[in-house]
Amino acid sequence: MPSGARHRQGIVLHLAEACAAGTTPAQICEAFSWLLLLCGGNTLIEAVEHWQEAARERLVPPPY
């Protein structure tokens, strides 16, 4: 089973909770930027792709 940013369900769940708590897309982008340092570029790209998909499904606000 995938873990971390590769697990879409977890990313979408945390994005939705963060947005419900009032976190802005800019703040989420800042948090996602740490993925590059800690997990590498591929993980960052996958996480943003999950965010874009969730935004298209109207589950969360878009990243930009």
PDB file with SEQRES, HELIX, SHEET and CRYST1 records, atoms N, CA, C and O in Angstrom:
SEQRES   1 A   64  MET PRO SER GLY ALA ARG HIS ARG GLN GLY ILE VAL LEU          
SEQRES   2 A   64  HIS LEU ALA GLU ALA CYS ALA ALA GLY THR THR PRO ALA          
SEQRES   3 A   64  GLN ILE CYS GLU ALA PHE SER TRP LEU LEU LEU LEU CYS          
SEQRES   4 A   64  GLY GLY ASN THR LEU ILE GLU ALA VAL GLU HIS TRP GLN          
SEQRES   5 A   64  GLU ALA ALA ARG GLU ARG LEU VAL PRO PRO PRO TYR              
HELIX    1 AA1 GLY A    4  ARG A    6  5                                   3    
HELIX    2 AA2 ARG A    8  ALA A   20  1                                  13    
HELIX    3 AA3 PRO A   25  CYS A   39  1                                  15    
HELIX    4 AA4 GLY A   41  ARG A   56  1                                  16    
CRYST1    1.000    1.000    1.000  90.00  90.00  90.00 P 1           1          
ATOM      1  N   MET A   1       0.843  -1.182   0.000  1.00  0.00           N  
ATOM      2  CA  MET A   1       0.000   0.000   0.000  1.00  0.00           C  
ATOM      3  C   MET A   1       0.883   1.238   0.000  1.00  0.00           C  
ATOM      4  O   MET A   1       1.867   1.290   0.738  1.00  0.00           O  
ATOM      5  N   PRO A   2       0.552   2.234  -0.811  1.00  0.00           N  
ATOM      6  CA  PRO A   2       1.363   3.452  -0.867  1.00  0.00           C  
ATOM      7  C   PRO A   2       1.293   4.231   0.438  1.00  0.00           C  
ATOM      8  O   PRO A   2       0.333   4.122   1.200  1.00  0.00           O  
ATOM      9  N   SER A   3       2.317   5.006   0.671  1.00  0.00           N  
ATOM     10  CA  SER A   3       2.318   5.833   1.875  1.00  0.00           C  
ATOM     11  C   SER A   3       2.716   7.252   1.513  1.00  0.00           C  
ATOM     12  O   SER A   3       3.146   7.514   0.389  1.00  0.00           O  
ATOM     13  N   GLY A   4       2.577   8.156   2.450  1.00  0.00           N  
ATOM     14  CA  GLY A   4       2.974   9.537   2.251  1.00  0.00           C  
ATOM     15  C   GLY A   4       2.169  10.213   1.163  1.00  0.00           C  
ATOM     16  O   GLY A   4       0.967   9.980   1.039  1.00  0.00           O  
ATOM     17  N   ALA A   5       2.828  11.053   0.369  1.00  0.00           N  
ATOM     18  CA  ALA A   5       2.146  11.813  -0.670  1.00  0.00           C  
ATOM     19  C   ALA A   5       1.610  10.900  -1.769  1.00  0.00           C  
ATOM     20  O   ALA A   5       0.763  11.317  -2.559  1.00  0.00           O  
ATOM     21  N   ARG A   6       2.083   9.691  -1.828  1.00  0.00           N  
ATOM     22  CA  ARG A   6       1.630   8.781  -2.879  1.00  0.00           C  
ATOM     23  C   ARG A   6       0.264   8.186  -2.569  1.00  0.00           C  
ATOM     24  O   ARG A   6      -0.326   7.513  -3.414  1.00  0.00           O  
ATOM     25  N   HIS A   7      -0.234   8.427  -1.381  1.00  0.00           N  
ATOM     26  CA  HIS A   7      -1.537   7.920  -1.002  1.00  0.00           C  
ATOM     27  C   HIS A   7      -2.546   9.055  -1.142  1.00  0.00           C  
ATOM     28  O   HIS A   7      -2.681   9.883  -0.241  1.00  0.00           O  
ATOM     29  N   ARG A   8      -3.247   9.094  -2.257  1.00  0.00           N  
ATOM     30  CA  ARG A   8      -4.152  10.195  -2.591  1.00  0.00           C  
ATOM     31  C   ARG A   8      -5.181  10.448  -1.503  1.00  0.00           C  
ATOM     32  O   ARG A   8      -5.431  11.597  -1.138  1.00  0.00           O  
ATOM     33  N   GLN A   9      -5.775   9.394  -0.990  1.00  0.00           N  
ATOM     34  CA  GLN A   9      -6.829   9.544   0.005  1.00  0.00           C  
ATOM     35  C   GLN A   9      -6.342  10.341   1.222  1.00  0.00           C  
ATOM     36  O   GLN A   9      -7.065  11.198   1.729  1.00  0.00           O  
ATOM     37  N   GLY A  10      -5.144  10.066   1.680  1.00  0.00           N  
ATOM     38  CA  GLY A  10      -4.593  10.781   2.823  1.00  0.00           C  
ATOM     39  C   GLY A  10      -4.336  12.250   2.518  1.00  0.00           C  
ATOM     40  O   GLY A  10      -4.629  13.121   3.337  1.00  0.00           O  
ATOM     41  N   ILE A  11      -3.789  12.520   1.339  1.00  0.00           N  
ATOM     42  CA  ILE A  11      -3.521  13.911   0.940  1.00  0.00           C  
ATOM     43  C   ILE A  11      -4.826  14.688   0.887  1.00  0.00           C  
ATOM     44  O   ILE A  11      -4.915  15.790   1.428  1.00  0.00           O  
ATOM     45  N   VAL A  12      -5.839  14.125   0.239  1.00  0.00           N  
ATOM     46  CA  VAL A  12      -7.119  14.824   0.098  1.00  0.00           C  
ATOM     47  C   VAL A  12      -7.767  15.032   1.459  1.00  0.00           C  
ATOM     48  O   VAL A  12      -8.315  16.102   1.724  1.00  0.00           O  
ATOM     49  N   LEU A  13      -7.712  14.035   2.316  1.00  0.00           N  
ATOM     50  CA  LEU A  13      -8.278  14.166   3.661  1.00  0.00           C  
ATOM     51  C   LEU A  13      -7.629  15.322   4.416  1.00  0.00           C  
ATOM     52  O   LEU A  13      -8.323  16.159   4.993  1.00  0.00           O  
ATOM     53  N   HIS A  14      -6.310  15.367   4.411  1.00  0.00           N  
ATOM     54  CA  HIS A  14      -5.600  16.421   5.139  1.00  0.00           C  
ATOM     55  C   HIS A  14      -5.808  17.793   4.497  1.00  0.00           C  
ATOM     56  O   HIS A  14      -5.906  18.796   5.204  1.00  0.00           O  
ATOM     57  N   LEU A  15      -5.876  17.846   3.178  1.00  0.00           N  
ATOM     58  CA  LEU A  15      -6.165  19.114   2.508  1.00  0.00           C  
ATOM     59  C   LEU A  15      -7.547  19.631   2.901  1.00  0.00           C  
ATOM     60  O   LEU A  15      -7.707  20.809   3.219  1.00  0.00           O  
ATOM     61  N   ALA A  16      -8.534  18.755   2.877  1.00  0.00           N  
ATOM     62  CA  ALA A  16      -9.897  19.161   3.225  1.00  0.00           C  
ATOM     63  C   ALA A  16      -9.965  19.650   4.670  1.00  0.00           C  
ATOM     64  O   ALA A  16     -10.608  20.660   4.955  1.00  0.00           O  
ATOM     65  N   GLU A  17      -9.308  18.942   5.575  1.00  0.00           N  
ATOM     66  CA  GLU A  17      -9.304  19.348   6.990  1.00  0.00           C  
ATOM     67  C   GLU A  17      -8.596  20.688   7.167  1.00  0.00           C  
ATOM     68  O   GLU A  17      -9.057  21.542   7.925  1.00  0.00           O  
ATOM     69  N   ALA A  18      -7.490  20.869   6.478  1.00  0.00           N  
ATOM     70  CA  ALA A  18      -6.750  22.127   6.586  1.00  0.00           C  
ATOM     71  C   ALA A  18      -7.586  23.286   6.060  1.00  0.00           C  
ATOM     72  O   ALA A  18      -7.626  24.355   6.670  1.00  0.00           O  
ATOM     73  N   CYS A  19      -8.246  23.078   4.938  1.00  0.00           N  
ATOM     74  CA  CYS A  19      -9.084  24.139   4.359  1.00  0.00           C  
ATOM     75  C   CYS A  19     -10.262  24.451   5.272  1.00  0.00           C  
ATOM     76  O   CYS A  19     -10.617  25.616   5.447  1.00  0.00           O  
ATOM     77  N   ALA A  20     -10.868  23.427   5.854  1.00  0.00           N  
ATOM     78  CA  ALA A  20     -11.991  23.635   6.771  1.00  0.00           C  
ATOM     79  C   ALA A  20     -11.561  24.422   8.008  1.00  0.00           C  
ATOM     80  O   ALA A  20     -12.361  25.139   8.608  1.00  0.00           O  
ATOM     81  N   ALA A  21     -10.290  24.282   8.379  1.00  0.00           N  
ATOM     82  CA  ALA A  21      -9.759  24.996   9.542  1.00  0.00           C  
ATOM     83  C   ALA A  21      -9.316  26.418   9.192  1.00  0.00           C  
ATOM     84  O   ALA A  21      -8.888  27.171  10.067  1.00  0.00           O  
ATOM     85  N   GLY A  22      -9.421  26.782   7.911  1.00  0.00           N  
ATOM     86  CA  GLY A  22      -9.088  28.139   7.504  1.00  0.00           C  
ATOM     87  C   GLY A  22      -7.719  28.327   6.881  1.00  0.00           C  
ATOM     88  O   GLY A  22      -7.301  29.460   6.643  1.00  0.00           O  
ATOM     89  N   THR A  23      -7.022  27.250   6.617  1.00  0.00           N  
ATOM     90  CA  THR A  23      -5.714  27.347   5.974  1.00  0.00           C  
ATOM     91  C   THR A  23      -5.891  27.802   4.531  1.00  0.00           C  
ATOM     92  O   THR A  23      -6.751  27.284   3.819  1.00  0.00           O  
ATOM     93  N   THR A  24      -5.091  28.756   4.100  1.00  0.00           N  
ATOM     94  CA  THR A  24      -5.199  29.275   2.736  1.00  0.00           C  
ATOM     95  C   THR A  24      -4.381  28.404   1.773  1.00  0.00           C  
ATOM     96  O   THR A  24      -3.463  27.703   2.198  1.00  0.00           O  
ATOM     97  N   PRO A  25      -4.712  28.449   0.479  1.00  0.00           N  
ATOM     98  CA  PRO A  25      -3.897  27.729  -0.499  1.00  0.00           C  
ATOM     99  C   PRO A  25      -2.417  28.149  -0.445  1.00  0.00           C  
ATOM    100  O   PRO A  25      -1.530  27.317  -0.633  1.00  0.00           O  
ATOM    101  N   ALA A  26      -2.158  29.428  -0.190  1.00  0.00           N  
ATOM    102  CA  ALA A  26      -0.760  29.880  -0.088  1.00  0.00           C  
ATOM    103  C   ALA A  26      -0.048  29.203   1.076  1.00  0.00           C  
ATOM    104  O   ALA A  26       1.125  28.847   0.959  1.00  0.00           O  
ATOM    105  N   GLN A  27      -0.734  29.022   2.189  1.00  0.00           N  
ATOM    106  CA  GLN A  27      -0.127  28.350   3.337  1.00  0.00           C  
ATOM    107  C   GLN A  27       0.110  26.870   3.048  1.00  0.00           C  
ATOM    108  O   GLN A  27       1.117  26.301   3.470  1.00  0.00           O  
ATOM    109  N   ILE A  28      -0.819  26.256   2.331  1.00  0.00           N  
ATOM    110  CA  ILE A  28      -0.636  24.851   1.960  1.00  0.00           C  
ATOM    111  C   ILE A  28       0.550  24.712   1.005  1.00  0.00           C  
ATOM    112  O   ILE A  28       1.334  23.771   1.121  1.00  0.00           O  
ATOM    113  N   CYS A  29       0.681  25.643   0.067  1.00  0.00           N  
ATOM    114  CA  CYS A  29       1.832  25.627  -0.846  1.00  0.00           C  
ATOM    115  C   CYS A  29       3.138  25.708  -0.062  1.00  0.00           C  
ATOM    116  O   CYS A  29       4.100  25.005  -0.370  1.00  0.00           O  
ATOM    117  N   GLU A  30       3.165  26.561   0.943  1.00  0.00           N  
ATOM    118  CA  GLU A  30       4.367  26.683   1.783  1.00  0.00           C  
ATOM    119  C   GLU A  30       4.663  25.355   2.470  1.00  0.00           C  
ATOM    120  O   GLU A  30       5.813  24.917   2.506  1.00  0.00           O  
ATOM    121  N   ALA A  31       3.643  24.721   3.009  1.00  0.00           N  
ATOM    122  CA  ALA A  31       3.840  23.423   3.666  1.00  0.00           C  
ATOM    123  C   ALA A  31       4.309  22.369   2.664  1.00  0.00           C  
ATOM    124  O   ALA A  31       5.202  21.575   2.962  1.00  0.00           O  
ATOM    125  N   PHE A  32       3.705  22.365   1.481  1.00  0.00           N  
ATOM    126  CA  PHE A  32       4.099  21.402   0.460  1.00  0.00           C  
ATOM    127  C   PHE A  32       5.546  21.610   0.023  1.00  0.00           C  
ATOM    128  O   PHE A  32       6.209  20.657  -0.385  1.00  0.00           O  
ATOM    129  N   SER A  33       6.040  22.835   0.103  1.00  0.00           N  
ATOM    130  CA  SER A  33       7.417  23.096  -0.326  1.00  0.00           C  
ATOM    131  C   SER A  33       8.415  22.287   0.489  1.00  0.00           C  
ATOM    132  O   SER A  33       9.502  21.972   0.004  1.00  0.00           O  
ATOM    133  N   TRP A  34       8.062  21.952   1.706  1.00  0.00           N  
ATOM    134  CA  TRP A  34       8.954  21.131   2.540  1.00  0.00           C  
ATOM    135  C   TRP A  34       9.086  19.706   2.002  1.00  0.00           C  
ATOM    136  O   TRP A  34      10.075  19.027   2.279  1.00  0.00           O  
ATOM    137  N   LEU A  35       8.099  19.254   1.239  1.00  0.00           N  
ATOM    138  CA  LEU A  35       8.195  17.919   0.655  1.00  0.00           C  
ATOM    139  C   LEU A  35       9.422  17.798  -0.237  1.00  0.00           C  
ATOM    140  O   LEU A  35      10.043  16.738  -0.305  1.00  0.00           O  
ATOM    141  N   LEU A  36       9.770  18.878  -0.916  1.00  0.00           N  
ATOM    142  CA  LEU A  36      10.927  18.849  -1.804  1.00  0.00           C  
ATOM    143  C   LEU A  36      12.188  18.518  -1.025  1.00  0.00           C  
ATOM    144  O   LEU A  36      12.989  17.685  -1.451  1.00  0.00           O  
ATOM    145  N   LEU A  37      12.361  19.167   0.108  1.00  0.00           N  
ATOM    146  CA  LEU A  37      13.557  18.930   0.917  1.00  0.00           C  
ATOM    147  C   LEU A  37      13.541  17.569   1.599  1.00  0.00           C  
ATOM    148  O   LEU A  37      14.556  16.873   1.638  1.00  0.00           O  
ATOM    149  N   LEU A  38      12.393  17.198   2.133  1.00  0.00           N  
ATOM    150  CA  LEU A  38      12.322  15.992   2.951  1.00  0.00           C  
ATOM    151  C   LEU A  38      12.079  14.713   2.160  1.00  0.00           C  
ATOM    152  O   LEU A  38      12.553  13.643   2.543  1.00  0.00           O  
ATOM    153  N   CYS A  39      11.335  14.824   1.048  1.00  0.00           N  
ATOM    154  CA  CYS A  39      10.921  13.615   0.336  1.00  0.00           C  
ATOM    155  C   CYS A  39      11.317  13.582  -1.130  1.00  0.00           C  
ATOM    156  O   CYS A  39      11.218  12.538  -1.775  1.00  0.00           O  
ATOM    157  N   GLY A  40      11.762  14.708  -1.663  1.00  0.00           N  
ATOM    158  CA  GLY A  40      12.188  14.744  -3.053  1.00  0.00           C  
ATOM    159  C   GLY A  40      11.134  15.308  -3.987  1.00  0.00           C  
ATOM    160  O   GLY A  40       9.962  15.441  -3.634  1.00  0.00           O  
ATOM    161  N   GLY A  41      11.583  15.633  -5.176  1.00  0.00           N  
ATOM    162  CA  GLY A  41      10.741  16.272  -6.172  1.00  0.00           C  
ATOM    163  C   GLY A  41       9.572  15.430  -6.637  1.00  0.00           C  
ATOM    164  O   GLY A  41       8.480  15.956  -6.847  1.00  0.00           O  
ATOM    165  N   ASN A  42       9.777  14.130  -6.804  1.00  0.00           N  
ATOM    166  CA  ASN A  42       8.686  13.281  -7.281  1.00  0.00           C  
ATOM    167  C   ASN A  42       7.518  13.275  -6.305  1.00  0.00           C  
ATOM    168  O   ASN A  42       6.360  13.299  -6.722  1.00  0.00           O  
ATOM    169  N   THR A  43       7.811  13.244  -5.023  1.00  0.00           N  
ATOM    170  CA  THR A  43       6.757  13.254  -4.014  1.00  0.00           C  
ATOM    171  C   THR A  43       6.006  14.583  -4.040  1.00  0.00           C  
ATOM    172  O   THR A  43       4.780  14.606  -3.927  1.00  0.00           O  
ATOM    173  N   LEU A  44       6.731  15.679  -4.188  1.00  0.00           N  
ATOM    174  CA  LEU A  44       6.095  16.993  -4.276  1.00  0.00           C  
ATOM    175  C   LEU A  44       5.172  17.055  -5.488  1.00  0.00           C  
ATOM    176  O   LEU A  44       4.037  17.521  -5.380  1.00  0.00           O  
ATOM    177  N   ILE A  45       5.640  16.598  -6.615  1.00  0.00           N  
ATOM    178  CA  ILE A  45       4.843  16.622  -7.843  1.00  0.00           C  
ATOM    179  C   ILE A  45       3.582  15.779  -7.677  1.00  0.00           C  
ATOM    180  O   ILE A  45       2.496  16.208  -8.068  1.00  0.00           O  
ATOM    181  N   GLU A  46       3.714  14.595  -7.107  1.00  0.00           N  
ATOM    182  CA  GLU A  46       2.551  13.728  -6.899  1.00  0.00           C  
ATOM    183  C   GLU A  46       1.552  14.363  -5.943  1.00  0.00           C  
ATOM    184  O   GLU A  46       0.346  14.276  -6.170  1.00  0.00           O  
ATOM    185  N   ALA A  47       2.026  14.996  -4.886  1.00  0.00           N  
ATOM    186  CA  ALA A  47       1.136  15.634  -3.921  1.00  0.00           C  
ATOM    187  C   ALA A  47       0.349  16.762  -4.580  1.00  0.00           C  
ATOM    188  O   ALA A  47      -0.852  16.898  -4.347  1.00  0.00           O  
ATOM    189  N   VAL A  48       1.011  17.566  -5.395  1.00  0.00           N  
ATOM    190  CA  VAL A  48       0.328  18.664  -6.074  1.00  0.00           C  
ATOM    191  C   VAL A  48      -0.662  18.113  -7.105  1.00  0.00           C  
ATOM    192  O   VAL A  48      -1.740  18.678  -7.288  1.00  0.00           O  
ATOM    193  N   GLU A  49      -0.310  17.030  -7.769  1.00  0.00           N  
ATOM    194  CA  GLU A  49      -1.251  16.408  -8.710  1.00  0.00           C  
ATOM    195  C   GLU A  49      -2.502  15.932  -7.987  1.00  0.00           C  
ATOM    196  O   GLU A  49      -3.609  16.096  -8.501  1.00  0.00           O  
ATOM    197  N   HIS A  50      -2.345  15.342  -6.796  1.00  0.00           N  
ATOM    198  CA  HIS A  50      -3.503  14.922  -6.007  1.00  0.00           C  
ATOM    199  C   HIS A  50      -4.344  16.135  -5.616  1.00  0.00           C  
ATOM    200  O   HIS A  50      -5.574  16.071  -5.625  1.00  0.00           O  
ATOM    201  N   TRP A  51      -3.686  17.229  -5.276  1.00  0.00           N  
ATOM    202  CA  TRP A  51      -4.387  18.457  -4.908  1.00  0.00           C  
ATOM    203  C   TRP A  51      -5.181  18.986  -6.109  1.00  0.00           C  
ATOM    204  O   TRP A  51      -6.340  19.375  -5.967  1.00  0.00           O  
ATOM    205  N   GLN A  52      -4.560  18.997  -7.275  1.00  0.00           N  
ATOM    206  CA  GLN A  52      -5.252  19.462  -8.482  1.00  0.00           C  
ATOM    207  C   GLN A  52      -6.472  18.591  -8.792  1.00  0.00           C  
ATOM    208  O   GLN A  52      -7.535  19.110  -9.133  1.00  0.00           O  
ATOM    209  N   GLU A  53      -6.322  17.290  -8.675  1.00  0.00           N  
ATOM    210  CA  GLU A  53      -7.438  16.377  -8.928  1.00  0.00           C  
ATOM    211  C   GLU A  53      -8.576  16.630  -7.944  1.00  0.00           C  
ATOM    212  O   GLU A  53      -9.743  16.675  -8.333  1.00  0.00           O  
ATOM    213  N   ALA A  54      -8.232  16.792  -6.673  1.00  0.00           N  
ATOM    214  CA  ALA A  54      -9.251  17.052  -5.646  1.00  0.00           C  
ATOM    215  C   ALA A  54      -9.941  18.387  -5.899  1.00  0.00           C  
ATOM    216  O   ALA A  54     -11.138  18.519  -5.644  1.00  0.00           O  
ATOM    217  N   ALA A  55      -9.217  19.360  -6.388  1.00  0.00           N  
ATOM    218  CA  ALA A  55      -9.814  20.664  -6.698  1.00  0.00           C  
ATOM    219  C   ALA A  55     -10.773  20.540  -7.882  1.00  0.00           C  
ATOM    220  O   ALA A  55     -11.839  21.155  -7.879  1.00  0.00           O  
ATOM    221  N   ARG A  56     -10.405  19.757  -8.888  1.00  0.00           N  
ATOM    222  CA  ARG A  56     -11.301  19.543 -10.030  1.00  0.00           C  
ATOM    223  C   ARG A  56     -12.594  18.846  -9.591  1.00  0.00           C  
ATOM    224  O   ARG A  56     -13.660  19.059 -10.168  1.00  0.00           O  
ATOM    225  N   GLU A  57     -12.471  18.016  -8.563  1.00  0.00           N  
ATOM    226  CA  GLU A  57     -13.640  17.314  -8.009  1.00  0.00           C  
ATOM    227  C   GLU A  57     -14.400  18.181  -7.003  1.00  0.00           C  
ATOM    228  O   GLU A  57     -15.395  17.754  -6.417  1.00  0.00           O  
ATOM    229  N   ARG A  58     -13.908  19.403  -6.821  1.00  0.00           N  
ATOM    230  CA  ARG A  58     -14.505  20.393  -5.901  1.00  0.00           C  
ATOM    231  C   ARG A  58     -14.492  19.937  -4.450  1.00  0.00           C  
ATOM    232  O   ARG A  58     -15.397  20.264  -3.682  1.00  0.00           O  
ATOM    233  N   LEU A  59     -13.469  19.183  -4.079  1.00  0.00           N  
ATOM    234  CA  LEU A  59     -13.310  18.756  -2.694  1.00  0.00           C  
ATOM    235  C   LEU A  59     -12.533  19.768  -1.872  1.00  0.00           C  
ATOM    236  O   LEU A  59     -12.721  19.877  -0.661  1.00  0.00           O  
ATOM    237  N   VAL A  60     -11.658  20.507  -2.541  1.00  0.00           N  
ATOM    238  CA  VAL A  60     -10.808  21.524  -1.889  1.00  0.00           C  
ATOM    239  C   VAL A  60     -10.595  22.680  -2.868  1.00  0.00           C  
ATOM    240  O   VAL A  60     -10.818  22.522  -4.068  1.00  0.00           O  
ATOM    241  N   PRO A  61     -10.161  23.848  -2.361  1.00  0.00           N  
ATOM    242  CA  PRO A  61      -9.824  24.935  -3.271  1.00  0.00           C  
ATOM    243  C   PRO A  61      -8.602  24.583  -4.114  1.00  0.00           C  
ATOM    244  O   PRO A  61      -7.771  23.786  -3.678  1.00  0.00           O  
ATOM    245  N   PRO A  62      -8.474  25.154  -5.304  1.00  0.00           N  
ATOM    246  CA  PRO A  62      -7.319  24.842  -6.163  1.00  0.00           C  
ATOM    247  C   PRO A  62      -6.017  25.450  -5.601  1.00  0.00           C  
ATOM    248  O   PRO A  62      -6.046  26.411  -4.833  1.00  0.00           O  
ATOM    249  N   PRO A  63      -4.894  24.870  -5.999  1.00  0.00           N  
ATOM    250  CA  PRO A  63      -3.608  25.378  -5.502  1.00  0.00           C  
ATOM    251  C   PRO A  63      -3.247  26.744  -6.058  1.00  0.00           C  
ATOM    252  O   PRO A  63      -2.416  27.436  -5.471  1.00  0.00           O  
ATOM    253  N   TYR A  64      -3.839  27.154  -7.165  1.00  0.00           N  
ATOM    254  CA  TYR A  64      -3.528  28.467  -7.751  1.00  0.00           C  
ATOM    255  C   TYR A  64      -4.737  28.985  -8.474  1.00  0.00           C  
ATOM    256  O   TYR A  64      -4.695  30.077  -9.041  1.00  0.00           O  
TER     257      TYR A  64                                                      
END                                                                             
